[in-house]
C-alpha cells in the first residue's frame, strides 16, 4: 500500500529528530573537548586518538550495517541502532580512566554507521526528483545537532559535568529506539522509482553479492567513493577542533564562541537544503546537475575558509561574517552525492552502496583528528585546519569533474534495468489475470 503524503512526512520528522539528537550526542565531544582533556590530564595528540577511535569503529561497522539493511527490515534495525547509541554513550560517561574512555568512546562508532538504512528507506518513500531536497532537510540535523551539543556543553557542564550530559543524551537514544520501533513502517525496495511506483510488485529484490560487486563496475560511483575518502577530512577536523581553535588561538571567550558558532551553524544548516534544492533543480534539466552543484560547493568552501582564517584575530566581527558565508557552501555536496549514489544503484543494494561510501570516508578520515592534533602540537590549529581542509577539498573538486563526465551512462544503465523489471512485473500481472479468467470461465459443452 502506497503511504500517504502525511505519513511520509511523519517518517521524515521521526528520522529528523533521531538524527538531530544522535548528532548532538555524537558531536557533543567537540565542545566538551577542553573539560574532557582537563579531567583526564591529556594533550591534543591524545585527544585526537579519542576522536579517531569512534570514526575508525564506525568505518569498520559500515559494511555490516549495509548488508543487514539490504537483507532485513530497515526500520527495526534503525530502532536497534538507536538503542546501541544510548547504551554506548552511557558507558563512555561512566569511564573513570583515560584508557577505558578511549575504548568506550570508540564503541559509540557502532551506531554512527547506521545512517545508510535510514537514507535507503527514505528513498523508497520519495521519488528521485525530490530526494535531494528531502536529504538536504534531514542533513540539517547535523549542524543543528552540533549547535544543541554546544549549548548543552556551555550551559550544563558546570551543573552536571560532561558525564551528566552524556547520560542525558544517551537516555534520549533509548527513548527514540521505542518510537522508531513502534511507528515507522518498512517499504518495498524500489517502490518509489518512476518505472515501478504504479506497479504492484510481486518480486521482492534482496541483497545479492553479484549485484553488490557490480557497484565497483560503475565508473562514476568509483570516483564518488574516491572523493569521499578525502571529503570527510575537513568535516572531522572542523567538528572536533574548531571549537578549541576559537578558544585558544583566536582568544574568544565563551560568549564569543557561542555567538560565532551559532551563526556559522545556522548558515551551515541552510546550506544543506539550498544545495539539495539546487541539485534537484539542475538534475531535472541535466543529470549532471547534482554533481555540478557539489563541485561548486567544495571549491568555493575551500577558498572562503582560507580567506576567513587569514582574517586578523582582533577582527572578530569580520571573521564571524566571513565564516557564516563560508558555511553556506561547505555542505552543498552532501545531499547531492547521496542522491547521485542512489541515482546509479539498484534499490536492493543502496544501503550497501552508501555503506561502502561511508566506510571509505570514515576509513580515510579516521586519521584526520589525530593528524590535526599532531600538526597543532608542532605548529598551530590554524595550520592544521587549513592544510587538511583546503587540500582535501581541492582533491574532491578534481574527482567531481571526472564523475560529472562519466555519470550519464551509469544513470542510463540503471533506468534500463528498472524498466526491464517493470516490464517483467507487467507480464507477470497479465499472466496472472489470464489464469484467473481461465479458471473462472464457464465450462463449454
C-alpha positions as CSV (number, residue, x, y, z in Angstrom):
1,X,0.0,0.0,0.0
2,X,1.4,3.4,-1.0
3,X,1.9,5.7,2.0
4,X,0.0,8.9,2.3
5,X,1.9,12.2,2.0
6,X,1.2,12.9,5.6
7,X,2.7,9.7,6.8
8,X,5.7,10.1,4.6
9,X,6.5,13.4,6.2
10,X,5.8,12.0,9.6
11,X,8.5,9.4,9.0
12,X,10.8,12.2,7.8
13,X,10.0,14.0,11.1
14,X,10.8,11.0,13.2
15,X,14.1,10.4,11.4
16,X,14.9,14.1,11.7
17,X,14.5,14.0,15.5
18,X,16.6,10.8,15.6
19,X,19.4,12.4,13.5
20,X,19.2,15.7,15.4
21,X,19.6,14.1,18.8
22,X,22.1,11.5,17.6
23,X,24.3,14.1,16.0
24,X,24.0,16.2,19.2
25,X,25.3,13.2,21.1
26,X,28.0,12.3,18.5
27,X,29.3,15.9,18.1
28,X,29.0,16.9,21.7
29,X,32.5,15.8,22.3
30,X,33.8,18.8,20.2
31,X,32.5,21.5,22.6
32,X,33.4,19.3,25.6
33,X,37.0,18.8,24.4
34,X,38.6,21.1,26.9
35,X,36.8,19.8,30.1
36,X,37.5,16.2,29.0
37,X,41.2,17.0,28.4
38,X,41.4,18.6,31.8
39,X,39.6,15.7,33.5
40,X,42.0,13.1,32.1
41,X,45.0,15.4,32.0
42,X,45.8,14.8,28.3
43,X,47.1,16.8,25.4
44,X,45.8,17.4,21.9
45,X,47.6,14.4,20.4
46,X,45.9,12.1,22.9
47,X,42.5,13.7,22.5
48,X,42.9,13.2,18.7
49,X,43.1,9.4,19.4
50,X,39.8,9.6,21.2
51,X,38.2,11.3,18.2
52,X,39.7,8.9,15.7
53,X,38.7,5.8,17.6
54,X,35.0,6.3,17.1
55,X,35.5,7.2,13.5
56,X,37.5,4.1,12.9
57,X,35.0,1.8,14.6
58,X,32.2,3.4,12.5
59,X,34.1,2.7,9.3
60,X,34.6,-0.9,10.3
61,X,30.8,-1.4,11.0
62,X,29.5,0.3,7.9
63,X,29.7,-2.8,5.7
64,X,27.9,-4.9,8.3
65,X,25.1,-2.4,8.7
66,X,24.8,-2.0,4.9
67,X,24.5,-5.8,4.5
68,X,21.9,-6.1,7.3
69,X,19.8,-3.2,5.9
70,X,19.7,-4.8,2.4
71,X,18.7,-8.2,3.8
72,X,16.3,-7.3,6.6
73,X,13.7,-4.7,7.8
74,X,15.4,-1.4,7.9
75,X,13.0,0.3,10.3
76,X,13.6,-2.3,13.1
77,X,17.4,-2.2,12.6
78,X,17.3,1.6,13.0
79,X,15.5,1.1,16.3
80,X,18.3,-1.2,17.3
81,X,20.9,1.4,16.3
82,X,19.2,4.0,18.5
83,X,19.3,1.6,21.4
84,X,23.0,1.0,20.9
85,X,23.6,4.7,20.8
86,X,22.0,5.1,24.2
87,X,23.9,2.2,25.7
88,X,27.4,3.1,24.4
89,X,27.0,6.8,25.4
90,X,26.2,5.7,28.9
91,X,29.3,3.5,29.0
92,X,31.5,6.4,28.0
93,X,30.0,8.6,30.6
94,X,30.9,6.1,33.3
95,X,34.6,5.7,32.3
96,X,37.0,6.7,35.1
97,X,40.3,6.3,33.3
98,X,41.6,7.6,30.0
99,X,42.2,4.1,28.6
100,X,38.6,3.0,29.4
101,X,37.3,6.2,28.0
102,X,39.1,5.7,24.7
103,X,37.5,2.2,24.4
104,X,34.0,3.2,25.4
105,X,34.0,6.3,23.3
106,X,35.2,4.2,20.3
107,X,32.2,1.9,20.8
108,X,29.9,4.8,20.1
109,X,31.0,4.5,16.5
110,X,28.9,1.3,16.1
111,X,25.7,3.3,15.8
112,X,27.3,6.1,13.9
113,X,27.4,3.7,10.9
114,X,23.7,3.2,10.9
115,X,22.5,6.0,8.6
116,X,22.6,4.1,5.2
117,X,19.5,2.2,6.2
118,X,17.7,5.5,7.0
119,X,18.6,7.0,3.7
120,X,17.7,3.8,1.8
121,X,14.3,3.6,3.5
122,X,13.6,7.3,2.7
123,X,14.5,6.6,-1.0
124,X,11.5,4.2,-1.0
125,X,9.2,6.9,0.3
126,X,10.2,9.6,-2.2
127,X,10.9,9.6,-5.9
128,X,14.4,10.5,-7.4
129,X,13.4,14.0,-8.4
130,X,12.7,15.2,-4.8
131,X,15.3,13.2,-2.9
132,X,17.9,15.9,-2.9
133,X,15.5,18.3,-1.0
134,X,14.5,15.6,1.5
135,X,18.1,14.5,2.2
136,X,19.0,18.2,2.5
137,X,16.3,18.7,5.1
138,X,17.4,15.6,7.0
139,X,21.0,16.6,6.9
140,X,20.2,19.9,8.6
141,X,20.1,17.8,11.7
142,X,23.9,17.5,11.7
143,X,24.8,21.2,12.2
144,X,21.8,21.8,14.4
145,X,22.8,18.8,16.5
146,X,26.2,20.3,16.8
147,X,24.7,23.5,18.0
148,X,22.5,21.8,20.5
149,X,25.5,19.9,21.8
150,X,27.4,23.2,22.0
151,X,24.6,24.8,24.0
152,X,24.4,21.8,26.3
153,X,28.2,21.9,26.8
154,X,28.2,25.6,27.7
155,X,25.1,25.7,29.9
156,X,25.3,22.3,31.7
157,X,28.9,21.4,32.2
158,X,29.2,23.4,35.4
159,X,25.9,21.9,36.7
160,X,26.1,18.2,35.8
161,X,29.6,17.9,34.4
162,X,30.4,16.4,31.0
163,X,29.5,12.9,32.2
164,X,26.0,14.0,33.1
165,X,25.5,15.5,29.7
166,X,26.4,12.2,28.1
167,X,23.9,10.3,30.3
168,X,21.2,12.8,29.2
169,X,21.8,12.3,25.5
170,X,22.2,8.6,25.9
171,X,18.8,8.3,27.6
172,X,17.2,10.1,24.6
173,X,18.6,7.4,22.3
174,X,16.8,4.7,24.3
175,X,13.5,6.7,24.1
176,X,13.8,7.1,20.3
177,X,14.5,3.4,19.8
178,X,11.0,2.7,21.1
179,X,9.5,5.5,19.0
180,X,11.1,4.2,15.7
181,X,10.2,0.5,16.5
182,X,6.5,1.3,17.1
183,X,5.8,3.9,14.4
184,X,8.0,3.6,11.3
185,X,6.8,1.1,8.6
186,X,9.0,-0.8,6.2
187,X,8.6,-0.1,2.4
188,X,9.1,-2.3,-0.7
189,X,12.5,-1.7,-2.1
190,X,12.3,0.4,-5.3
191,X,8.7,1.2,-4.8
192,X,9.1,5.0,-5.5
193,X,11.1,4.6,-8.7
194,X,9.3,6.1,-11.7
195,X,9.3,2.8,-13.5
196,X,7.9,0.8,-10.6
197,X,5.8,3.3,-8.5
198,X,2.5,2.4,-10.1
199,X,3.1,-1.3,-10.4
200,X,2.2,-3.9,-7.8
201,X,5.5,-5.7,-7.2
202,X,5.3,-9.5,-7.0
203,X,9.1,-9.9,-7.0
204,X,10.9,-8.7,-3.8
205,X,14.5,-8.0,-4.6
206,X,17.0,-8.6,-1.9
207,X,20.8,-8.2,-1.4
208,X,22.9,-10.5,-3.7
209,X,26.7,-10.5,-3.8
210,X,26.7,-10.4,-7.6
211,X,24.6,-7.2,-7.5
212,X,26.7,-5.7,-4.7
213,X,30.0,-6.4,-6.5
214,X,28.6,-4.8,-9.6
215,X,28.8,-1.4,-7.8
216,X,32.5,-1.4,-8.4
217,X,32.0,-1.6,-12.2
218,X,30.3,1.8,-12.2
219,X,33.0,4.3,-13.0
220,X,31.2,7.4,-11.7
221,X,30.5,5.6,-8.5
222,X,34.1,4.7,-8.1
223,X,35.1,8.4,-8.4
224,X,32.5,9.4,-5.9
225,X,33.9,6.8,-3.5
226,X,37.4,8.1,-4.1
227,X,36.4,11.8,-3.4
228,X,34.6,10.6,-0.3
229,X,37.9,9.3,1.0
230,X,39.2,12.9,1.1
231,X,35.9,14.7,1.5
232,X,35.3,13.9,5.2
233,X,38.7,15.0,6.3
234,X,37.5,18.6,6.6
235,X,34.4,17.7,8.5
236,X,36.2,15.7,11.1
237,X,38.8,18.4,11.7
238,X,36.3,21.3,11.9
239,X,33.9,19.3,14.1
240,X,36.4,18.2,16.6
241,X,38.9,21.1,16.6
242,X,37.3,24.3,15.5
243,X,35.7,25.0,19.0
244,X,39.2,24.8,20.6
245,X,40.7,26.8,17.8
246,X,38.4,29.7,18.6
247,X,39.2,29.4,22.4
248,X,42.9,29.1,22.2
249,X,44.2,30.7,19.0
250,X,41.7,33.5,18.4
251,X,41.2,34.1,22.1
252,X,37.4,34.0,22.1
253,X,35.6,34.0,25.5
254,X,32.7,31.5,25.9
255,X,30.1,34.0,24.8
256,X,32.0,34.9,21.7
257,X,32.5,31.2,20.9
258,X,28.8,30.6,21.3
259,X,27.7,33.6,19.1
260,X,30.2,32.8,16.4
261,X,29.4,29.1,16.3
262,X,25.6,29.5,16.4
263,X,25.7,32.0,13.5
264,X,28.0,29.7,11.5
265,X,26.0,26.6,12.3
266,X,22.7,28.2,11.3
267,X,24.2,29.2,7.9
268,X,25.7,25.7,7.6
269,X,22.3,24.3,8.2
270,X,20.8,26.5,5.5
271,X,23.4,25.2,3.1
272,X,22.1,21.6,3.1
273,X,18.5,22.3,1.8
274,X,19.8,25.0,-0.5
275,X,22.4,22.6,-2.0
276,X,19.8,19.8,-2.2
277,X,17.2,22.1,-3.9
278,X,19.8,23.4,-6.4
279,X,20.8,19.9,-7.2
280,X,17.2,18.7,-7.8
281,X,16.6,21.8,-9.9
282,X,19.6,21.2,-12.2
283,X,19.1,17.4,-12.2
284,X,15.6,17.8,-13.8
285,X,17.4,19.7,-16.6
286,X,20.6,17.7,-16.8
287,X,21.5,14.5,-15.0
288,X,24.9,16.1,-14.2
289,X,23.3,18.9,-12.2
290,X,23.8,17.5,-8.7
291,X,27.5,16.9,-9.2
292,X,28.0,20.3,-10.7
293,X,26.5,21.8,-7.5
294,X,28.8,19.5,-5.5
295,X,31.9,20.6,-7.3
296,X,31.0,24.3,-7.0
297,X,30.4,23.9,-3.3
298,X,33.7,22.3,-2.3
299,X,35.9,24.6,-4.3
300,X,34.1,27.7,-3.1
301,X,34.2,26.4,0.5
302,X,38.0,25.9,0.2
303,X,38.7,29.4,-1.0
304,X,36.4,31.0,1.6
305,X,37.8,29.0,4.5
306,X,41.4,30.1,3.6
307,X,40.2,33.7,3.4
308,X,38.3,33.5,6.7
309,X,41.2,32.1,8.7
310,X,43.5,34.7,7.3
311,X,41.5,37.5,8.9
312,X,43.4,39.0,11.9
313,X,42.5,37.7,15.3
314,X,41.3,41.1,16.6
315,X,38.7,41.5,13.8
316,X,36.0,39.3,15.4
317,X,33.0,40.7,13.5
318,X,34.5,40.4,10.1
319,X,35.7,36.8,10.9
320,X,32.2,35.8,12.1
321,X,30.6,37.2,8.9
322,X,33.1,35.5,6.7
323,X,32.7,32.2,8.4
324,X,28.9,32.4,8.1
325,X,29.2,32.9,4.3
326,X,31.8,30.1,4.1
327,X,29.4,27.8,6.0
328,X,26.7,28.1,3.4
329,X,28.8,26.4,0.7
330,X,30.5,23.7,2.7
331,X,27.5,21.2,2.8
332,X,26.4,21.7,-0.9
333,X,27.9,18.3,-1.8
334,X,26.3,16.2,1.0
335,X,22.7,15.8,-0.2
336,X,23.7,15.7,-3.9
337,X,26.4,13.0,-3.5
338,X,24.0,10.8,-1.6
339,X,21.2,11.3,-4.2
340,X,23.7,10.6,-7.0
341,X,24.8,7.3,-5.4
342,X,21.1,6.3,-5.4
343,X,20.7,7.5,-9.0
344,X,23.1,4.8,-10.2
345,X,22.4,1.9,-7.8
346,X,19.6,-0.7,-7.7
347,X,17.3,-0.4,-4.7
348,X,18.3,-3.7,-3.1
349,X,21.9,-2.6,-2.7
350,X,21.5,1.0,-1.9
351,X,22.3,0.6,1.8
352,X,25.4,-1.4,0.8
353,X,26.5,1.3,-1.7
354,X,26.0,4.0,0.9
355,X,27.8,1.9,3.5
356,X,30.8,1.3,1.2
357,X,30.9,5.0,0.5
358,X,30.8,5.9,4.2
359,X,33.3,3.1,5.1
360,X,35.8,4.6,2.6
361,X,35.1,8.1,4.0
362,X,35.5,7.1,7.6
363,X,38.5,4.9,6.9
364,X,40.3,7.8,5.3
365,X,39.1,10.5,7.7
366,X,39.7,8.5,10.8
367,X,43.2,9.8,10.9
368,X,42.2,13.4,10.4
369,X,41.6,14.4,14.0
370,X,44.8,12.7,15.2
371,X,46.7,14.2,12.3
372,X,45.3,17.7,13.1
373,X,46.3,17.2,16.7
374,X,49.9,16.3,15.7
375,X,50.1,19.4,13.4
376,X,48.7,21.6,16.2
377,X,51.3,20.4,18.7
378,X,54.1,21.1,16.2
379,X,52.6,24.3,14.6
380,X,49.1,25.6,15.2
381,X,45.4,24.5,14.9
382,X,45.0,27.2,12.2
383,X,47.7,25.5,10.1
384,X,46.2,22.1,10.8
385,X,42.7,23.2,9.7
386,X,43.9,24.9,6.6
387,X,46.3,22.2,5.4
388,X,43.8,19.4,5.8
389,X,40.6,21.2,4.7
390,X,41.8,23.1,1.7
391,X,43.9,20.3,0.4
392,X,41.1,17.8,0.7
393,X,38.5,20.0,-1.0
394,X,40.8,20.7,-3.9
395,X,41.2,16.9,-4.5
396,X,37.4,16.4,-4.2
397,X,36.8,19.1,-6.8
398,X,39.0,17.2,-9.3
399,X,37.3,13.9,-8.6
400,X,33.9,15.5,-9.1
401,X,34.9,16.8,-12.5
402,X,35.6,13.2,-13.5
403,X,32.4,11.9,-12.1
404,X,30.4,14.6,-13.9
405,X,31.8,13.4,-17.2
406,X,31.0,9.7,-16.6
407,X,27.7,10.0,-14.8
408,X,25.1,9.9,-17.7
409,X,26.0,6.4,-18.8
410,X,25.6,4.9,-15.3
411,X,22.2,6.6,-14.8
412,X,21.0,5.4,-18.2
413,X,22.1,1.8,-17.3
414,X,20.1,1.9,-14.1
415,X,16.9,3.2,-15.7
416,X,17.1,0.5,-18.3
417,X,17.4,-2.2,-15.6
418,X,14.4,-0.7,-13.7
419,X,12.4,-0.6,-16.9
420,X,13.1,-4.3,-17.6
421,X,11.9,-5.1,-14.1
422,X,8.7,-3.1,-14.7
423,X,8.1,-5.0,-17.9
424,X,8.6,-8.2,-16.1
425,X,6.1,-7.3,-13.4
426,X,3.5,-6.2,-16.0
427,X,3.9,-9.5,-17.8
428,X,3.5,-11.4,-14.5
429,X,0.4,-9.4,-13.7
430,X,-1.1,-10.0,-17.2
431,X,-0.4,-13.7,-17.0
432,X,-2.0,-13.8,-13.5
433,X,-5.1,-12.1,-14.8
434,X,-5.3,-14.5,-17.8
435,X,-5.0,-17.5,-15.5
436,X,-7.8,-16.1,-13.3
437,X,-10.0,-15.7,-16.3
438,X,-9.4,-19.3,-17.5
439,X,-10.2,-20.6,-14.0
440,X,-13.4,-18.6,-13.7
441,X,-14.6,-19.2,-17.3
442,X,-17.8,-21.4,-17.6
443,X,-17.3,-24.9,-18.9
444,X,-18.2,-25.4,-22.6
445,X,-20.2,-28.4,-23.9
